[in-house]
């Protein structure tokens, strides 16, 4: 208790009591916990993987972990998480709310509902770009991540992919015919990805494959290889910063030693890596004799120990 001030001690005593102030505190804390748990569920989803077999969350060591472009571009998760947020119950805060007076309880519940509404609006505002071009194109890859042997499930994913292909074609045609309705934040038709898949004038355009895939018969289950290959490239990009930062941290660990090294230590490291014989016992045993015969290797004269060391480094450094 010596680490707390008297005001902090009084605050702690007030929240652990059974009075109205303590009940209000714990009701608010449990309400905030509900919102935090929803945010954690969104984070877990973002750090998942698109493989169908890992839909139960068992993708801890999956190489596709964090590469959720295919799922995010489908857009269904936006509605699911928004509805889940708006319908969050009182949960563990309910017994504490029941102990409060009607005015205090209504005040907290109104604030809770207003907060959920604001969070849902902001959530959709921030991530709705996944439903637009060019990101929407990644939704076509939904059938490429079905690693199950269920043929009926495969047909469902293929039909969904073809429906998304029709959707992106309609989006592209609408943007081409109504350029005045396209703002800088809605429909980035000038992006390389959008033009690569949908612009007929783009070099090596894939628009013919996209149109064929969108209009192909239901029995056609195999996506054209050029289209599938391009989708896999884009869908394999990391979509969460934590995964990117982890790779940056790993790279920093590997190169930080070299960054912090002085020229002398860097030269020594290069000598050890290039000249493997430096670690052999024979070289160590004969090092004195070799140094004494150093004059036979170079035609440079020296008059002091300092000059001889300089010549030695000059001869040994790669």
Secondary structure as UniProt FT lines:
FT   TURN            2..3
FT   HELIX           6..15
FT   HELIX           20..46
FT   HELIX           52..54
FT   TURN            55..56
FT   TURN            60..61
FT   TURN            63..66
FT   HELIX           69..74
FT   HELIX           76..86
FT   HELIX           91..93
FT   HELIX           94..98
FT   HELIX           102..127
FT   HELIX           128..131
FT   TURN            133..134
FT   HELIX           135..145
FT   HELIX           151..177
FT   HELIX           179..181
FT   TURN            184..185
FT   TURN            189..190
FT   HELIX           192..198
FT   TURN            200..201
FT   TURN            203..204
FT   HELIX           207..215
FT   TURN            218..219
FT   HELIX           225..235
FT   HELIX           241..260
FT   HELIX           263..274
FT   HELIX           276..279
FT   HELIX           281..285
FT   HELIX           287..292
FT   HELIX           294..296
FT   HELIX           305..316
//
